[in-house]
Amino acid sequence: MSPAGILVATAVPAERDAVARAFPGPVTDVSLPGAALHRPPAGPDLLAAGVGPALAAASTAAALTAAALAGTPYALVVSAGIAGGFVPEAPVGSLVVADEITAADLGAETADGFLPVTELGFGTVTHRPPHTLVQAAADATGARVGPVLTVSTVTGTVARATALRARHPRALAEAMEGFGVAEAAAAHGTPVLELRAVSNPVGPRDRAAWRIGEALAALTEGFGKLAPVLESWKQP
Ligand SMILES: O=C(O)c1cccc(C(=O)CC[C@H]2O[C@@H](n3cnc4c(=O)[nH]cnc43)[C@H](O)[C@@H]2O)c1
């Protein structure tokens, strides 16, 4: 368990390593059933939880359960990584912190449009991170604050981007794991935060427009600034 009791869940090892660069020093590998942690000497536990909401939820739940069974439950879970940004509000290279983590394609398509699963009488589609933590994270990192959508299919057309923004007018970014990480955290009664670095615009598919290196560098810099906020944050 990390000293501050914080778990950071990225999708892939490149994102995990970008976060790790903000916490220099030799990393300890911790192997758990269903999850493998990297533990920097002073900093959060880091988990490459997998791509997509389902695998991210499963891996995050495994890490949370192991910590709880060891008697050292995490105090906070952070979903982090790269994302698509809705332009012009979230340009490539910018950071976004979620005030809402919303599953944007969890529901039913009808002749009259999309119905979220909540309108079908099931579950939830939005988790809200603690307001004070969101504000402190934004103040420390310069991140823009707004909803981050979780999708299972990366947006690749103007029509899809327009439809998402019509349903979520304040949305700043889309990624593929936040809601899964948040569901796992909620099952443990653990608060969640989502911090994303924008690697590409949401819209027509254009792999040449990806700036993954730039986004990973922004993630490292963001976590360097976020570290003191995470260490001092206490659940109200
Ligand atoms: O093949 C494509 O057109 C394509 C476009 C954007 C991203 C991908 C990925 O496979 C990356 C998925 C990975 O990175 C996060 N991510 C980054 N950009 C986006 C995005 O625009 N929409 C959704 N997710 C994005 C995501 O969280 C995954 O971990 C492929």
The ligand as an SDF file (V2000), in Angstrom:
LIG
                    3D

 30 33  0  0  0  0  0  0  0  0999 V2000
   -7.8560    4.1350  -34.0740 O   0  0  0  0  0  0  0  0  0  0  0  0
   -8.2890    5.2460  -33.7760 C   0  0  0  0  0  0  0  0  0  0  0  0
   -8.8580    5.9860  -34.5950 O   0  0  0  0  0  0  0  0  0  0  0  0
   -8.1140    5.7210  -32.3800 C   0  0  0  0  0  0  0  0  0  0  0  0
   -8.3310    7.0740  -32.0760 C   0  0  0  0  0  0  0  0  0  0  0  0
   -8.1210    7.5240  -30.7770 C   0  0  0  0  0  0  0  0  0  0  0  0
   -7.6780    6.6440  -29.7910 C   0  0  0  0  0  0  0  0  0  0  0  0
   -7.4960    5.3130  -30.1180 C   0  0  0  0  0  0  0  0  0  0  0  0
   -7.0470    4.3400  -29.1440 C   0  0  0  0  0  0  0  0  0  0  0  0
   -7.0190    3.1610  -29.3580 O   0  0  0  0  0  0  0  0  0  0  0  0
   -6.6080    4.8450  -27.8100 C   0  0  0  0  0  0  0  0  0  0  0  0
   -7.4630    4.3070  -26.7430 C   0  0  0  0  0  0  0  0  0  0  0  0
   -6.8460    4.6010  -25.3990 C   0  0  0  0  0  0  0  0  0  0  0  0
   -6.5100    5.9730  -25.2400 O   0  0  0  0  0  0  0  0  0  0  0  0
   -7.5610    6.6950  -24.6470 C   0  0  0  0  0  0  0  0  0  0  0  0
   -8.0200    7.6120  -25.7040 N   0  0  0  0  0  0  0  0  0  0  0  0
   -7.2140    8.4770  -26.3360 C   0  0  0  0  0  0  0  0  0  0  0  0
   -7.8840    9.2010  -27.2210 N   0  0  0  0  0  0  0  0  0  0  0  0
   -9.1680    8.7870  -27.1640 C   0  0  0  0  0  0  0  0  0  0  0  0
  -10.3320    9.1910  -27.8860 C   0  0  0  0  0  0  0  0  0  0  0  0
  -10.3540   10.0920  -28.7290 O   0  0  0  0  0  0  0  0  0  0  0  0
  -11.4850    8.5410  -27.5650 N   0  0  0  0  0  0  0  0  0  0  0  0
  -11.5120    7.5660  -26.6300 C   0  0  0  0  0  0  0  0  0  0  0  0
  -10.4220    7.1630  -25.9470 N   0  0  0  0  0  0  0  0  0  0  0  0
   -9.2570    7.7730  -26.2100 C   0  0  0  0  0  0  0  0  0  0  0  0
   -8.5580    5.6630  -24.1460 C   0  0  0  0  0  0  0  0  0  0  0  0
   -8.8650    5.8930  -22.7920 O   0  0  0  0  0  0  0  0  0  0  0  0
   -7.8550    4.3110  -24.3320 C   0  0  0  0  0  0  0  0  0  0  0  0
   -7.1630    3.9380  -23.1740 O   0  0  0  0  0  0  0  0  0  0  0  0
   -7.7180    4.8420  -31.4070 C   0  0  0  0  0  0  0  0  0  0  0  0
  1  2  2  0
  2  3  1  0
  2  4  1  0
  4  5  1  0
  4 30  2  0
  5  6  2  0
  6  7  1  0
  7  8  2  0
  8  9  1  0
  8 30  1  0
  9 10  2  0
  9 11  1  0
 11 12  1  0
 12 13  1  0
 13 14  1  0
 13 28  1  0
 14 15  1  0
 15 16  1  0
 15 26  1  0
 16 17  1  0
 16 25  1  0
 17 18  2  0
 18 19  1  0
 19 20  1  0
 19 25  2  0
 20 21  2  0
 20 22  1  0
 22 23  1  0
 23 24  2  0
 24 25  1  0
 26 27  1  0
 26 28  1  0
 28 29  1  0
M  END
$$$$
